[in-house]
Amino acid sequence: MLRSYEDLQAYFQREQIRFVAVPEHHAVELEVSVLPATGTMIIFWHPQPQLLQLIFILACPVPPERLAALESALIRCNHALMIPGFGFNHDDNTIHYRLTLPRQLDGGMEDAELKQALHVAMTTVRNFWTPLQRLLHEGLPPEQILPSASEKDDR
């Protein structure tokens, strides 16, 4: 059972997952690769409110001429997903997937809950990585983002 930010760090140590602690934000940062997707995941253990927030920042800068298409595509993705969470940070030109979960009433979280949250975030990003790359670099129209996410990448 995870009951604190220190327990969150201990979890990643136990699982032998490399991370960088960011104690001033009650966060850990992980370099993530769920092929073909790559990026950085930041996990925040918010003391108040009692939330766990995972933000997977995708390693793919957005060309300015594709910004409107990207914004349209992300809205379509979020509408279709059971757990929406795609966003765009205009300040640093990054796409991210954010998953925020409440912790239990006592402030804790089971290891299995964290593992499931990590799985959901990484699977979602992996499923949309190739279509987002095609949208940004090959001109895939935003209305094709969902059909493309469900196709196998045979290239």
Salt bridges, closest charged atoms under 4 A:
GLU71 OE2 - HIS90 NE2 3.16
ASP106 OD2 - ARG3 NH1 2.71
ASP111 OD2 - ARG14 NH2 3.07
GLU138 OE1 - ARG134 NE 3.55
GLU138 OE2 - ARG155 NH1 2.96
ASP153 OD1 - ARG155 NE 3.50
